[in-house]
Every structure is written in C-alpha cells, then in structure tokens.
Amino acid sequence: MAQPCIICVAITGSLPRKENNPAVPITVEEQIESTQAAFEAGATIAHCHVRNDDQTPSSDPEKFGRLMEGLKKHCPGMIIQLSTGGRSGAGEARGGMLPLKPDMASLSVGSNNFPNRVYENPPQLVEWLADEMLKYGVKPEIEAFDLSHIHQAVALSKQGKLKTPLYVQFVMGVKNAMPADKPTFDFYIETLKRLAPEAQWCGAGIGANQYLLNEWSIAAGGHTRTGLEDNVRLDSKTLAPSNAALVARTVALCEKYQRPVATWQQAREMLGL
C-alpha cells in the first residue's frame, strides 16, 4: 500500500484579509471553527498564525495559547504547528510561543527574497529558534524556500541542533523566491533523499501554484499543504468558500493517485510525535 499522505492546512497566515476572501479566519474563535471543519475533511496538521483585531499579524503567546486550547478541544489528535515566521514579529519574539510546547513549529533556516522585502533568517536567530524547539520538545517543520535551505537543515541536524528524522517542506511559487518548477521540485526530492534518506517531505505552492504542488507532491509519494494562507481561490474566478473546501480538493487528488489520506494517528507515527 502507498504511504498515507499527510495533509497540512495553513488556516490563516499573516497576509490574507477579509477583503481578499471573507472566509479567511481572523479571530481565535473563527480559526478554531475553520480548523475543525478542515480536520473533519481530512487535514491532520494545522499550521497556525494569530492576528490582532485589526487583522494585522501578531506573535502574541496568549493568542496562540487560546488557539491551542480550542484546537485540542475541538480537533482531538490533530497536530498543532505554530508559525515562527518573520511577518509576525522580529527577533526572539518570533519564538515566544514555543514554551507552550506545540507539537510542531515552522522553522526557516535561511534568508531569501519575498515579493517586496527580504525574508531575514540570520544564523544566530535560526540556531536560537532551533535550540528553543529542542528545549521544549517541539518538532520543527523546515521551510525550504531555496535549495540551500535543505543543505542547511541537514547540516544543523548533523550538529545535533535539529531532531531527526527531518520534516522538510518545499515552498514554491513565492514571487522573487523559488518558482514552481517541476525539474527543481524533482531535484529537491532527490537531494533530500540523498542527504537525509529517513526524512519526510511536503510540498506547498503559493497562490495559483497551490493545486499544482498538491498534485506533484501526492503523485511523487510525499505530503502536501493547502489552505487559505497560501491561496484564497479555487480558480481564477472563484473564491475558496473555506479551508475545508481546499482540503476536500486535496483529498480528491489523493483518491486520483490512490494515496490513502493519513489519519492523525498515522501522521503522528510518521513524524515521530
């Protein structure tokens, strides 16, 4: 039987707003409701950001704490992954929620260009975040925006700064970063398998590339990410009605490629949680 596919749902992010799509969940209560529906549709990882009342991004540990509490209650067993991304805060504030001991947290191990700025991840901050994740027993999801990030993650794991087996997410389609290019995607997989044969990987596409990366990843035997953080549309003319709708579309792709959708129990086992 083919390896079950773990579906991650990125429910909110830092950028999409209600004016982009009214379905984007902003408040903690909205996020819990949206995640529960996505969980019931087949997602087993919730990638979480929090927002202020004016929809701007936040890294407030209190908000993360309330969100975690609600998700544990309404989505029992779902893997909770908190974002340490750079749009929500600066410096060590990006890891201020790690003492909450979520199952996972995102970790960008290098810098790259974003549409209108440089996404800065200096080595000192990366190592501090990695140390905090080790300290609190949080499994990192490596966000690979560039080939060098795969090499850096492997180097950090060999230094004992990241727990193995690694879980690496290939992020493609960010403007000014790595485009959604199939030969590059294939080389990412080949490189990770060569450097860290025991690693698990996931594909995430931004905007119109979301469905493309979902299909590439599922067809290649990996895991994948969907959700309103990365893409607010079903197609160029249709807004996605919910996170659950994007998850359901991904589940249909799993059926197309005869990949079972991972249960939360299977996902936890594969990720060593």
HELIX and SHEET records of a PDB file:
HELIX    1   1 VAL A   28  ALA A   41  1                                  14    
HELIX    2   2 PRO A   61  HIS A   74  1                                  14    
HELIX    3   3 GLY A   91  GLY A   95  5                                   5    
HELIX    4   4 LEU A   98  LEU A  100  5                                   3    
HELIX    5   5 PRO A  123  TYR A  136  1                                  14    
HELIX    6   6 LEU A  147  LYS A  158  1                                  12    
HELIX    7   7 LYS A  182  LEU A  195  1                                  14    
HELIX    8   8 GLY A  207  ASN A  209  5                                   3    
HELIX    9   9 GLN A  210  ALA A  219  1                                  10    
HELIX   10  10 ASN A  243  LYS A  256  1                                  14    
HELIX   11  11 TRP A  264  LEU A  271  1                                   8    
SHEET    1   A 9 ILE A   7  ALA A  10  0                                        
SHEET    2   A 9 ILE A  45  CYS A  48  1                                        
SHEET    3   A 9 ILE A  79  LEU A  82  1                                        
SHEET    4   A 9 MET A 104  SER A 108  1                                        
SHEET    5   A 9 LYS A 139  ALA A 144  1                                        
SHEET    6   A 9 TYR A 167  MET A 172  1                                        
SHEET    7   A 9 GLN A 200  GLY A 205  1                                        
SHEET    8   A 9 HIS A 223  THR A 226  1                                        
SHEET    9   A 9 ILE A   7  ALA A  10  1                                        
SHEET    1   B 2 VAL A  50  ARG A  51  0                                        
SHEET    2   B 2 PRO A  57  SER A  58 -1                                        
SHEET    1   C 2 ASN A 112  ASN A 113  0                                        
SHEET    2   C 2 VAL A 118  TYR A 119 -1                                        
SHEET    1   D 2 ARG A 233  ASP A 235  0                                        
SHEET    2   D 2 THR A 238  LEU A 239 -1                                        
END                                                                             
